[in-house]
């Protein structure tokens, strides 16, 4: 199953609510997306958020609502490195550490997904920096006592399931990733985080510096 949100614009896939949908253009760093899927019958509330990097103004605003969730799954790497041309990975790792420090106080179970491997012949710099920063992100998440799912290690034996662009995964590859995530979730105790939520610390400007070096206004079209 494939779902091109840019072609379908604001159409839904599962009957979810589209809370934010700002598409400046395909692959623009200004793109913002937020969707939620709720069920009173089955008692779940799932929110999907897209932003172009791990630490920016949208992520600061998002922090105030993250404590509402029992489980938070996070992945952010390719856009941080490629769209902002951070081919050393230094700015990305700095932003990642800032973000982790802001959410480390939460009682929610946090899962960091490292990026799955890529095979992008058009951008050898991206492949190189991704292979170098991936283990660093896993180590950084573990330093903050987060759960980790190292997709780079898990998916390296399934490279035949990559799409033709060498970055995205085929539906079969996506199902494999979903299986790894479900396996991890199955070991979590079945209890709500509602009674354990804590007050979010104040988000003052001095402690929320955004590193914007090499911040171009929009990424290249694909």
N, C-alpha and C positions, 0 to 999 in steps of 0.2 A: 504494500500500500504506500502510495506517495501522496503528499499533500503540499501543493505549492501555494503558500499563503499570499504571495505577491500577485499571482495570477487571479486567485479567487478573492483578493482584496479582503473584505471584512466578513466573508462567509465562515461558518463554523464547521468543525469536523464531527464533534460529539454532542452538539447542542450546548456548548459552553457559552458563558457570558464573556463578551469582549469588553474589557474595562478600559483598555488603552490600545490604540492602533495608529501609530504615526509612522508612515513609510515615506520618508523624504524621497528616496529612490532606492532601487535594489542595491543592497550592500552599503548603504550610507551609514556612517557612524551616528547620524541623528535618529536612526530608526529606533522606535520604542514599541514594545508590545507587551500586553498583559492580558491573560485569559484565565477564567476561573470556572471550575466544574464542581457543582455541589449536588449532593443527594441526601435528602432527609431520610429516605427509606433505608439507605445503606450506611448513612452516617459518615460520609466523607466530604472533604472540602479540599480540592486540589487547585493550586494556582501556578500558572506558568508565566514567567517573566523573562523577556529578552531585553538586554541592554548591550551596548557595544564594548564595554570593558568592565573589569572586576571592581573598579572604584571610580565613581563619577557622581555627579549630583543626583542622578536617579537612584543610585544605590544608597546614598545618604538618606534620601526620602523613604526608601523602602525599609530601612532598618526599623522604623517605628512599628511596622506591622509584622515583622518576622517572628516575634515572640508568640504570635497567635497559632503557630503551627507546631505539631508534634515532631515532624521530620522535615528537614530542609536539605534538598539535593542541589549541589552547586557544581557548575562547570563553566570555566571561562579561560580561554587561552589563545585560540587561533586568531580571533579578532583582535585581542590585545596586542598580539605580536605583529600581525600582518597589516591591519588597517591603520595602525599608528606607527608602522615601520620601526618597531622596537626590536631590531634583529640581534641586539645583545641580550635582550631579556631582562636587563637591569631594572628598567622602569616598571615592567610588569611585576617582577618579584617584590619590588617596593610597594606597589599598590596592593598586591596580594597580601602581604604582611599587614598592611593597614586595615584591609577588610577583615582579615581573620581576627585581628585584635579587637575589632568592634563587635564581632558576633561571639567571641569566646565566652562572654558572660552568660549567654543564653542557656536555658535548660532544655531547649529543643535538641533532638538528636540531629547532628549535622553530618552529612556525607559529602565528601569531596571526591568528585570524579576527575581523575586525570584524563587528559585527552587521549583518545585512541590514536594509534600510529597513522601516518599519512604516507602517500607515495606521489608527491607532487613534483613532477619533472619541470614544471614551469617556474617553480620558486624553490630552488635548492636551499636558499637562506632560511626559509621557513621550516623546511624539513630538518635542517641542522639545528636551529635554535630550539625547535620543539623537542627533539630527542635529548637535548641537554637540560632544558628546564623541566621536563616532565618529572623526573625523579626528585627534583628540588621541590616541586609543588607538593608531592606526596610527603616528603620529609617535613615540610613546613606545616602541613595540615596535622600531621602526627604530633608535632611540637605543641600544637594547640588542643591536643586530645580529641581530635575529630576522627570519625570513621572515614576510611578511605577505600575507594575502589579503583585500583590501578588498571584502567582500561588499556593503557599502553602495553602493559605486560600481558593482559588477558587476551587482547585482540591481535597480537603480533603473529599468531599462528593461523589467522583467518583473513589474511590480506587479499585472498581471492574474492572476498565479499565486499571489497571496496567498490564504489561507483567509478565510472570512467574518469571523473575529475580527480581521483586520487585522494580526496578529502572526505567526502560524504560516504555513507555506507548504504548498501542496498537494503531493501526490506528484510532480507535474511540476516544481514549484519546487524540491523537495528533490533531484530528479535533476539539475537545472541547477546547484545548489550543489555536488553531488558531482562533476560534470564539471569545474567550476572547480578544485576541490581536486585531482582526479586530474591535471589539466593541470599544476598546480604541482609535484606529486610526481614527475611524469614527468621533470622536469629534475634531480632529485636523483641523484647517483651511487649505483650499486648496491653498497653496502658496509655491513658491520655496524659498529655503534658499540661492540661488545663489547670490543675490544682498546684502546679509547680512553677507557674510563670512568675517572673520577677519583674520589677519595675525597670524599664530601660533607663540607663544613665543619660544625663543630658548631652545633647549633641551640640557642643559649642564649636564655633568656627575655628578656634585655635587647634582643636584636636581632630579636625576633619579636613586637613589640607589635601587637596587633590593634585597629584603629580600630573601635569599636562604637557611635559616636554614632548616634542615631536607630535603634538596633537593637531593633525590636519582636520579640516572641517568635514571631510567625507572621504569614504574609502572608494577605491576604483570599482567600476561596474564589472559584473561578470556575466 
